[in-house]
Amino acid sequence: MAGTRRITANLPPELVDEACRTTGMSLTETLIFGLELVRRSRAASKAASLKGRLRIDVDLELSRERVGY
């Protein structure tokens, strides 16, 4: 992370407690984890919307070749 941003938020205590218990992380770590999930979810949705729109010509045999191993 390039930096941090201090925030104040009114969150339901039950939700916060359950989320921290579920992740086994601190409050800050749990919030970061949740925000990253939101970002990944959006990226996955955008990628899914491209299904069938991109033509990719990939030689799978060549792409799986491990040169130098």
N, C-alpha and C positions, 0 to 999 in steps of 0.2 A: 504494500500500500504506500502510496506517495505521501500520505498524510492522514490526519484524522479530522473528523468533524464532530464536535460535541452537540448532542441534540437533547431536547426535552420532549418526552412523549407520554401521553396518558394511555396506559395499556391495562387491560384486564389482568389482575394479579393471578387469577387461576390459569389463564392462557400462558402467561410468562413462566409460572412455576412448572406447568406441564411441559412446556417446550424445553426448559432447562433440564428437567428430569429425563426427558426423552433423548436429548442429545448428550447428556452427561457433561455439558460444558457450562461455563460461566454465562452470565447474562449477555455480556458484550460478545462473546464467541458465538452464542446462540443467535443473536441478532445478525451478526455478520454472515453466519451460515444461512439463515433465512433469506437475507438479501441476495446472496449468491445464488440460491435456488430460484429466486424470482428472475434473476438475470439469465440463468441457464434455461429456464422454462421458456422465456421469450425467444431466446436464440433457437431452441428446438422447434418452437412453433413457426418461426420464420423459415427454418430449414425444411420443415414438413410442407409448408406452403409452396415450396419450389419443386416438390415431387412431380416428376413427369414433365417439367419445363426445361430442364437442363439436359443437353446431350453430351455425354461424357464417353469418349472412346479410350478405354484403358485396356492394355494388354495385361490381364491378371497374372499370367505366368511370368511375364517380365517384371511386373511390379512386386512380385513375391520373391524374386531372386535375391539372395543375400550375397552381395559381392564382397569378397575379402574375408569370409568366415569359413 
